[in-house]
Amino acid sequence: MLDFGWQEIIVVAFVLVIVVGPKDMPRALKSFTNVVGKMRGMANDFRKSMLEVADQEEFRDVKKALNETKAGLIEQTKDPINSIKQDMDDVASDINLTDTVSTVKDTASVISEDMKTTPPKAIKSPSKSKPKSTAKPKSPTKTS
């Protein structure tokens, strides 16, 4: 706290002897020690009362409730995190489904375009040349 060396103490004693005088020195020192003792007692009483306030049951209950709340908040945040993870997995599976649907749509549009560009095979063309057929030729049948 206060860092007094022997030189400072000698200076204070010298000034005290000059100001108070050697005759009244014992009474002044006694008064000084009484004041210092009362200050220490007041500081100890203040410290004890603060410790009592800190130890009161209400504050213990508040501290316990805060600790439980803190632990509960940690547990409560686990559930939303798990549900968010589940939602993200659902979205990911929906994205895969969307990719599959768009692939099917693309395939269907390609087939539709192919059907528009190639003439139907059932209708004979008016030209004299025969259209090329992709069907297999019929196998000859035996007649008896």
C-alpha positions in Angstrom: 0.0 0.0 0.0 2.0 3.0 1.3 5.6 2.5 0.7 7.5 4.4 3.4 11.2 4.0 3.8 13.2 4.8 6.9 14.2 8.2 5.5 10.5 9.3 5.1 9.7 8.1 8.6 12.6 10.2 10.0 11.4 13.3 8.2 7.8 12.8 9.4 9.0 12.3 13.0 11.1 15.4 12.8 8.2 17.5 11.5 5.9 16.0 14.1 8.2 16.9 17.0 8.6 20.4 15.7 4.8 21.0 15.1 3.3 19.1 18.1 6.2 19.4 20.5 7.8 16.8 22.7 5.4 17.5 25.5 2.2 16.7 23.6 3.7 13.9 21.4 2.3 10.9 23.5 -1.3 12.3 23.3 -1.0 13.0 19.5 0.3 9.5 18.8 -2.5 7.9 21.0 -5.1 9.9 19.0 -3.5 9.0 15.7 -3.5 5.2 16.6 -7.1 5.5 17.8 -8.2 7.1 14.4 -6.2 4.4 12.5 -7.8 1.7 14.5 -11.3 3.1 13.9 -10.6 3.3 10.2 -9.5 -0.3 10.1 -12.5 -1.4 12.1 -14.8 0.4 9.7 -13.1 -1.2 6.7 -13.4 -4.7 8.3 -17.1 -4.0 9.0 -17.7 -2.9 5.5 -15.9 -6.0 4.1 -17.9 -8.3 6.4 -21.2 -6.7 5.4 -20.3 -7.1 1.7 -19.5 -10.8 2.2 -22.8 -11.2 4.0 -24.7 -9.6 1.2 -22.8 -11.8 -1.3 -23.6 -14.9 0.8 -27.3 -14.2 1.3 -29.6 -16.9 0.1 -31.4 -14.8 -2.4 -28.2 -14.1 -4.2 -27.3 -17.8 -4.1 -30.6 -18.5 -5.7 -30.1 -15.8 -8.3 -26.6 -17.2 -9.1 -28.0 -20.8 -9.2 -30.7 -19.6 -11.6 -28.2 -17.8 -13.8 -26.1 -20.9 -14.0 -29.1 -23.1 -14.8 -30.2 -20.6 -17.4 -26.8 -20.6 -18.9 -26.7 -24.4 -19.0 -30.3 -24.4 -20.4 -29.5 -21.9 -23.1 -26.7 -24.2 -24.2 -29.1 -27.1 -24.3 -31.8 -25.0 -26.0 -29.4 -24.0 -28.7 -28.6 -27.6 -29.6 -32.2 -28.3 -30.7 -32.5 -25.4 -33.1 -29.0 -26.2 -34.5 -30.2 -29.8 -35.1 -33.4 -28.6 -36.8 -31.4 -26.2 -39.0 -29.2 -29.0 -40.0 -32.2 -31.2 -40.8 -33.7 -28.3 -42.9 -30.4 -27.9 -44.7 -30.4 -31.6 -45.5 -34.0 -31.4 -46.8 -33.1 -28.4 -49.0 -30.1 -30.3 -50.3 -32.3 -33.3 -51.2 -34.8 -30.9 -52.8 -32.0 -29.5 -54.9 -31.1 -32.9 -56.1 -34.7 -33.5 -57.0 -34.8 -30.2 -58.8 -31.7 -31.3 -60.8 -33.4 -34.5 -61.7 -36.6 -32.8 -62.8 -34.7 -30.3 -64.9 -32.8 -33.2 -66.6 -36.1 -34.9 -67.4 -37.5 -31.7 -68.8 -34.3 -31.2 -71.0 -34.6 -34.7 -72.2 -38.3 -34.3 -73.0 -37.6 -31.0 -74.9 -34.9 -32.7 -77.0 -37.2 -35.6 -77.8 -40.0 -33.0 -78.7 -37.6 -31.1 -81.0 -36.5 -34.4 -82.7 -40.2 -35.3 -83.3 -40.8 -31.9 -84.9 -37.8 -32.1 -87.2 -38.3 -35.7 -88.4 -41.4 -36.4 -90.5 -43.8 -39.0 -89.1 -43.3 -42.5 -90.5 -47.0 -43.4 -90.8 -47.6 -40.7 -93.5 -46.2 -41.6 -96.9 -44.5 -38.8 -98.7 -45.9 -37.7 -102.1 -42.5 -38.1 -103.7 -41.7 -41.1 -105.8 -38.8 -42.2 -103.7 -39.4 -44.5 -100.8 -38.6 -43.1 -97.4 -36.0 -45.0 -95.5 -37.4 -47.2 -92.9 -35.6 -48.0 -89.6 -37.8 -51.0 -89.0 -36.4 -54.5 -89.5 -37.5 -56.1 -92.7 -40.0 -58.8 -92.3 -38.6 -62.3 -92.5 -39.9 -64.4 -95.4 -42.7 -66.7 -94.4 -42.9 -70.2 -95.6 -45.9 -71.1 -97.7 -46.9 -74.7 -98.1 
